[in-house]
Amino acid sequence: MSTANPHDLLPLTPAVFYILLALADGDKHGYGIMQEVKVITDGEFSMGPGTLYGSIKRMLDGGLIAEADERPDPALDDERRRYYRLTPFGQRVARAETERLAALLGVARTKRLVGGLG
Amino acid sequence: MNQTTRIPFPLRALDWSVSLYTALLVLYPADYRRAYGAHMTQLFRDLARDAARCSGSAGLLSLWLMAGFDLLKSAVEERRRAPLRLTRAGLQRVLNLCLIAGGACFAIASYSQLQPYTHYVYRGLYQTSISFLYPAIVLLALGSAGLAWSVWHRASPLARLMTAAAWTGMVIICAALLGSALIPGDQDWSWHLAMLGLILHFAGLGLFGLINLRARLIGRWTALPALMGAAFFSLWLFGLTGSEPFGPQWGAFLIFAGLGLGYILIGVSLRRAARSRGITA
């Protein structure tokens, strides 16, 4: 388990944060991650294979994600695909980034830049 | 009921796209390509299939606009992050490329011989072309070191000495050019030093070439170094060394351009020989 401070990695790049969000509810392969990112951003954010695997490489190096040993549904899957899962450290980083963005959103609300305080 | 029928997307375009994308992965560092290349190709194939199914050719084109730019951007990023590892084979390959690039610059610089003005007064295109001489000499010095290194372990002591002389000659020319740029005043000494370097270089190259005719140390075009040495010294034989102070010097132009081409061909030959010996990655 990584002993690094999650706050040292903040702010995250959009690609890294979206990948963490995509893996938050289960292991996925590259194509699955892209599909999930497309859904959660309503198609607003798109990244190519280069950005995706560049980010995955750095997230693996940083201990945010790991290669999954088990395949969610081996019978329906191509065994050449590599699955990724969120590590406990990756979860802490995702939570820290979410809190940072929430705090930022709070500031924006007090300044009436977005709705919420009337 | 009006049912739209989608024209079946040509599978060949899909295959070509995937093949082209796979080929472009060469832009990434080798380690990265080994680790992620197959997965990137798989992902691109999935995306291309989706794009083709939804929007046909337009979808595929749109994917290329996104994925092509993404590939270039991330390849530059990965190259920037990759640790610089220069292996022996890699360094030899770089030095052989220096010989090729130096030869090209030397050939471009030879165009200055066609200037219609008084000797050594360069203007316009002639001035531009002569400015290629400086990078040419530096690159050829590196390339000459590569030539010596490439043949060193297979060559006789005499052949080694000749390649070392060719390299030393180029280093002397570099020193002369650097000196003329840094030291103000009378430049005659730098001219004489450069001439000494040229003579040493081409004498070394030419004599190495004679040995190479039998020993075949540079792979293809075995007669090239000897021909280049002979071509250089023919400048004196045919009185092309600047005794005619005005107008274009076609003879000198052809010889210098030919020498440039010779360096390029030697560089290509060394690369091919290295590849056939299996030392290039």
Interface residues (C-beta under 8 A of the other chain):
Chain A: G30 Y31 M34 S46 M47 G48 P49 G50 T51 L52 Y53 G54 I56 K57 D78 R80 R81 R82
Chain B: Y32 A35 Y36 A38 H39 M40 Q42 L43 F44 D46 L47 M66 A67 F69 D70 L71 K73 S74 A75 E77 E78
